[in-house]
Amino acid sequence: MSYSNTQAVQLRGSFPKLVASTIVSLSLLATAPASWSQDGTVTVKRTGTGICHDVSSRHYERVKSFKPYPSMQACLDDGGRKPKK
């Protein structure tokens, strides 16, 4: 099977993008915040509005954008607050 010059240029143009995206993905996976527990799970999540959700919170699983903390006390000490019941 032979490629035309246009097809060859298209293949060469997509390869650097693939390599770059792979490197970025692997680097993100390799860097985990120090405040996560040793098994890789987050104990407390602080939302952008400053609410600290621990695993017993009914919203814990829904929180996707957060700053991780090893404990509720660490989150509160950093300016967070407990959720209203």
DATACOR-V165927 format. One record per pair of residues at least 4 apart in sequence whose ideal C-beta (glycine too) atoms are under 8 Angstrom apart, sorted by the first residue. I is the first residue (numbers start at 0). J is the second residue. D is the distance in Angstrom with one decimal. If there is no record, write none. Layout:
I | J | D
I | J | D
This chain:
2 | 6 | 4.1
2 | 7 | 4.8
2 | 10 | 7.2
3 | 7 | 7.1
4 | 8 | 6.4
5 | 9 | 6.5
6 | 10 | 6.5
7 | 11 | 6.4
8 | 12 | 6.2
9 | 13 | 6.7
10 | 14 | 6.8
12 | 16 | 7.5
13 | 17 | 6.2
14 | 18 | 6.4
15 | 19 | 6.1
16 | 20 | 6.2
17 | 21 | 6.3
18 | 22 | 6.4
19 | 23 | 6.4
20 | 24 | 6.2
21 | 25 | 6.3
22 | 26 | 6.3
23 | 27 | 6.4
24 | 28 | 6.5
25 | 29 | 6.2
26 | 30 | 6.5
31 | 35 | 5.5
31 | 39 | 6.7
32 | 67 | 5.2
34 | 41 | 7.9
34 | 67 | 5.0
34 | 68 | 5.5
34 | 69 | 5.0
34 | 73 | 7.2
35 | 39 | 6.0
35 | 40 | 6.8
35 | 41 | 5.5
35 | 67 | 5.5
35 | 69 | 7.6
36 | 40 | 5.3
36 | 41 | 7.3
36 | 42 | 5.7
36 | 69 | 6.5
41 | 65 | 7.5
41 | 67 | 4.2
41 | 68 | 7.7
42 | 53 | 6.6
42 | 54 | 6.9
42 | 67 | 7.7
42 | 68 | 6.6
42 | 69 | 5.5
42 | 70 | 6.0
42 | 71 | 7.9
43 | 51 | 5.4
43 | 52 | 6.8
43 | 53 | 4.9
43 | 67 | 7.2
43 | 68 | 4.1
43 | 69 | 7.3
43 | 70 | 6.2
43 | 71 | 5.3
43 | 73 | 7.1
43 | 74 | 4.7
44 | 51 | 7.4
44 | 52 | 5.0
44 | 59 | 6.6
44 | 62 | 4.7
44 | 65 | 3.7
44 | 66 | 7.4
44 | 67 | 6.3
44 | 68 | 7.6
45 | 49 | 6.5
45 | 50 | 6.9
45 | 51 | 5.0
45 | 52 | 7.7
45 | 65 | 5.8
45 | 66 | 4.7
45 | 67 | 7.9
45 | 68 | 6.2
45 | 74 | 5.0
45 | 77 | 7.2
45 | 79 | 4.6
46 | 50 | 4.9
46 | 52 | 7.1
46 | 62 | 5.8
46 | 64 | 7.1
46 | 65 | 5.7
47 | 64 | 6.3
47 | 65 | 8.0
49 | 78 | 6.4
49 | 79 | 5.2
49 | 80 | 5.8
50 | 79 | 6.8
50 | 80 | 6.2
50 | 81 | 7.6
50 | 82 | 5.1
51 | 68 | 7.0
51 | 71 | 5.9
51 | 74 | 3.7
51 | 75 | 6.2
51 | 79 | 3.9
51 | 80 | 6.6
51 | 81 | 6.2
51 | 82 | 7.4
52 | 56 | 3.9
52 | 58 | 5.5
52 | 59 | 4.7
52 | 62 | 5.5
52 | 65 | 7.8
52 | 82 | 6.2
53 | 59 | 6.8
53 | 71 | 5.1
54 | 59 | 5.5
55 | 59 | 7.4
56 | 82 | 5.8
58 | 62 | 6.0
58 | 82 | 6.9
68 | 73 | 4.5
68 | 74 | 4.1
68 | 77 | 7.1
68 | 79 | 7.8
69 | 73 | 5.6
70 | 74 | 7.2
71 | 75 | 6.2
71 | 81 | 7.5
72 | 76 | 6.0
73 | 77 | 6.5
74 | 79 | 4.2
75 | 79 | 5.5
75 | 80 | 7.1
75 | 81 | 7.2
